[in-house]
Amino acid sequence: MRFRRSVHTTRAILDYVHTDLWGDAPVTSIGGGKYLLTFIDDFSRKVWVYILKSKDETFARFRPWKAMVETQTEKRSNI
């Protein structure tokens, strides 16, 4: 399958955030993690990575991440 090229412009932090949930990893981490949750800010290219034990932890990790970046940037996100 071919994807069309996406065109978007970001002018500030949190205008556009990429996220991905990867796993089930073939090897479990020392702490029992099998999934990687990533957030990438398109403007700053800052990356946050969280190791999860199960997929159902995703929203529980998203909520504090969102609050943290909004506090740090003093900007409300659209997500």
C-alpha positions as a printed NumPy array, in Angstrom:
array([[  0.   ,   0.   ,   0.   ],
       [  1.292,   3.453,  -0.883],
       [  0.664,   6.45 ,   1.304],
       [  0.137,   9.913,  -0.087],
       [  2.524,  12.589,   1.065],
       [  1.097,  14.598,   3.932],
       [  1.631,  18.325,   4.033],
       [  1.296,  20.143,   7.312],
       [  3.039,  23.121,   8.824],
       [  3.706,  23.675,  12.475],
       [  4.502,  27.076,  13.864],
       [  4.731,  26.301,  17.573],
       [  5.192,  23.564,  20.133],
       [  2.219,  21.181,  20.424],
       [  0.694,  22.24 ,  17.092],
       [  1.175,  18.698,  15.835],
       [  2.167,  15.664,  17.925],
       [  2.987,  12.246,  16.502],
       [  2.345,   9.224,  18.691],
       [  2.97 ,   5.529,  18.316],
       [  2.436,   2.42 ,  20.395],
       [  4.874,  -0.353,  19.509],
       [  4.842,  -3.927,  20.78 ],
       [  4.46 ,  -6.756,  21.777],
       [  8.26 ,  -6.833,  22.05 ],
       [  9.884, -10.25 ,  21.62 ],
       [ 11.913,  -9.667,  24.809],
       [ 10.48 ,  -8.27 ,  28.036],
       [ 12.413,  -5.44 ,  29.734],
       [ 13.872,  -5.887,  33.209],
       [ 10.842,  -4.081,  34.651],
       [  8.401,  -6.255,  32.689],
       [  7.722,  -3.85 ,  29.809],
       [  6.621,  -5.186,  26.437],
       [  5.391,  -1.998,  24.694],
       [  6.855,   1.401,  23.808],
       [  4.674,   4.505,  23.73 ],
       [  6.203,   7.534,  22.008],
       [  5.166,  11.154,  21.625],
       [  7.069,  13.413,  19.207],
       [  6.425,  17.139,  18.958],
       [  6.623,  18.048,  15.266],
       [  7.879,  21.599,  15.843],
       [ 10.595,  21.01 ,  18.464],
       [ 11.246,  17.338,  17.599],
       [ 11.274,  16.603,  21.32 ],
       [ 10.611,  12.932,  22.036],
       [  9.052,  11.274,  25.077],
       [  9.22 ,   7.482,  25.434],
       [  7.322,   5.366,  27.939],
       [  7.755,   1.637,  28.524],
       [  4.464,  -0.131,  29.219],
       [  3.693,  -3.596,  30.504],
       [  0.395,  -3.747,  28.585],
       [ -1.49 ,  -1.775,  25.934],
       [ -4.234,  -0.792,  28.343],
       [ -1.769,   1.49 ,  30.188],
       [ -1.691,   3.861,  27.187],
       [ -4.368,   6.343,  28.262],
       [ -3.1  ,   6.318,  31.852],
       [  0.311,   7.458,  30.511],
       [ -1.178,   9.955,  28.046],
       [ -3.109,  12.004,  30.603],
       [ -0.111,  12.943,  32.839],
       [  2.075,  13.5  ,  29.743],
       [ -0.478,  15.97 ,  28.356],
       [ -0.717,  17.809,  31.688],
       [  3.088,  17.941,  31.957],
       [  3.71 ,  19.407,  28.484],
       [  0.904,  21.925,  28.881],
       [  2.399,  23.068,  32.202],
       [  5.934,  23.267,  30.8  ],
       [  4.926,  25.14 ,  27.64 ],
       [  2.089,  27.16 ,  29.191],
       [  0.033,  26.193,  26.162],
       [ -3.148,  24.143,  25.888],
       [ -2.884,  21.463,  23.233],
       [ -5.578,  20.468,  20.738],
       [ -5.257,  16.815,  21.743]])
